[in-house]
């Protein structure tokens, strides 16, 4: 029986090294951030952001990174197609939910009172 699914291919070695390098850059940036705690916070944060940007740029050059980027692009495309509710619809739905929560709370409270009354009646 032939399967139409492609067989899993081993991960590309270069991609693995790129991802390891990206992780090492982030780790090194964090170590440097805390090692130079006596220096300006602004400078350390900027350095950390630059290192994170470099790591992301390297990670996006891998096959998993390219797939993730394509997924994000597809998600944004689908998000643009969503028909969002109007302010009035949102307000009405919120009020209905609040009313239902209040009604259910009252019903559960009445059930609790009834059960307490029955237990007291039985146990005397």
C-alpha positions as CSV (number, residue, x, y, z in Angstrom):
1,X,0.0,0.0,0.0
2,X,1.5,3.3,-1.1
3,X,1.2,6.3,1.1
4,X,0.7,9.8,-0.3
5,X,2.5,11.3,2.7
6,X,6.1,12.2,2.0
7,X,8.6,10.4,4.3
8,X,10.2,12.5,7.0
9,X,13.6,13.7,5.9
10,X,16.4,14.2,8.4
11,X,17.0,17.7,9.5
12,X,19.5,19.7,7.5
13,X,22.8,19.8,9.3
14,X,23.4,23.4,8.3
15,X,20.0,24.4,9.7
16,X,20.8,22.7,13.0
17,X,24.1,24.7,13.2
18,X,22.3,27.9,12.4
19,X,19.7,27.3,15.1
20,X,22.4,26.4,17.6
21,X,24.3,29.6,16.7
22,X,21.1,31.7,17.2
23,X,20.5,30.1,20.6
24,X,24.2,30.7,21.5
25,X,23.9,34.3,20.5
26,X,20.9,34.8,22.8
27,X,22.5,32.9,25.6
28,X,25.7,34.9,25.3
29,X,23.7,38.2,25.2
30,X,21.9,37.3,28.4
31,X,25.2,36.4,30.1
32,X,26.7,39.7,29.0
33,X,23.5,41.6,30.1
34,X,23.8,40.3,33.6
35,X,27.6,40.4,33.8
36,X,27.7,44.1,33.1
37,X,25.0,45.0,35.6
38,X,27.0,48.0,36.7
39,X,26.7,49.7,33.3
40,X,23.7,51.6,31.8
41,X,20.5,49.7,31.6
42,X,19.6,51.4,28.3
43,X,22.9,50.2,26.7
44,X,22.4,46.7,27.9
45,X,18.8,46.5,26.7
46,X,19.8,47.8,23.3
47,X,22.6,45.3,23.1
48,X,20.2,42.5,24.1
49,X,17.7,43.6,21.5
50,X,20.3,43.7,18.8
51,X,21.5,40.2,19.7
52,X,17.9,39.0,19.7
53,X,17.3,40.5,16.3
54,X,20.5,38.9,14.9
55,X,19.4,35.5,16.4
56,X,16.0,35.8,14.8
57,X,17.5,36.8,11.4
58,X,19.7,33.7,11.6
59,X,16.9,31.5,12.6
60,X,14.7,32.7,9.8
61,X,17.3,31.6,7.3
62,X,16.6,28.0,8.3
63,X,13.9,25.7,6.8
64,X,11.9,25.7,10.1
65,X,12.3,29.5,10.3
66,X,11.1,29.9,6.7
67,X,8.1,27.7,7.5
68,X,7.3,29.7,10.6
69,X,7.5,33.0,8.6
70,X,5.2,31.6,5.9
71,X,2.8,30.5,8.6
72,X,2.8,34.0,10.1
73,X,2.2,35.5,6.7
74,X,-0.7,33.1,6.0
75,X,-2.2,33.9,9.4
76,X,-2.0,37.6,8.8
77,X,-3.7,37.1,5.4
78,X,-6.5,35.1,7.0
79,X,-6.9,37.6,9.8
80,X,-7.6,40.3,7.3
81,X,-10.5,38.2,6.0
82,X,-12.2,38.1,9.4
83,X,-15.4,40.1,9.7
84,X,-15.2,41.7,13.1
85,X,-18.3,42.6,15.1
86,X,-19.4,46.2,15.4
87,X,-19.2,48.1,18.7
88,X,-23.0,47.7,19.1
89,X,-22.9,43.9,18.5
90,X,-20.0,43.6,21.0
91,X,-21.9,45.6,23.6
92,X,-25.1,43.6,23.2
93,X,-23.3,40.3,23.4
94,X,-21.4,41.4,26.5
95,X,-24.6,42.5,28.2
96,X,-26.3,39.2,27.3
97,X,-23.4,37.2,28.8
98,X,-23.5,39.3,32.0
99,X,-27.3,38.8,32.3
100,X,-26.9,35.0,31.8
101,X,-24.2,34.9,34.4
102,X,-26.4,36.7,36.9
103,X,-29.4,34.4,36.1
104,X,-27.3,31.3,36.4
105,X,-25.8,32.6,39.7
106,X,-29.3,33.1,41.1
107,X,-30.5,29.7,40.0
108,X,-27.5,28.0,41.5
109,X,-28.0,30.0,44.7
110,X,-31.6,28.9,44.9
111,X,-30.6,25.3,44.3
112,X,-28.0,25.6,47.1
113,X,-30.7,27.0,49.4
114,X,-33.1,24.2,48.5
115,X,-30.5,21.5,49.0
116,X,-29.5,23.0,52.4
117,X,-33.1,23.1,53.5
118,X,-33.5,19.4,52.4
119,X,-30.4,18.3,54.3
120,X,-31.5,20.1,57.4
121,X,-34.9,18.6,57.1
122,X,-33.5,15.1,56.8
123,X,-30.8,15.4,59.5
124,X,-33.1,17.2,61.9
